[in-house]
């Protein structure tokens, strides 16, 4: 059975926040740019109310794909 919209949003936000916390521990020089890319997943959350979400990482992965596509065009 699929998740409800609020629980889907919470699962995605939890995953985004977890990744941002882990990123905060790193000494990666472009940390702020990486944070921006991860946060782009917030903009995709609403689209996942129309499709079943298999994994809370899906919006983050889709955000990365869209970011790469923009950079390639």
C-alpha positions, 0 to 999 in steps of 0.5 A: 500500500502506498504512503499518504501525502503527509507521510510521503512528504515527511519521509522525503524531508527526513531523507533530505535532512539526513543527507544535509547533516552528513554533508555538513560533517564533510570538508568538501569544498563545494559543500554549499553547492551540493546543499543547493542541489540536494535541496532542489528535491524539495521542489519535486515533492509535490509531483510524487503525490501523483505516483507511488513512491518506492523510496524517499531517495527518488526525488533526490535522485530525480533532482540530480538527474534534472541538475545534470540535464540542465548542465548538459544542455 
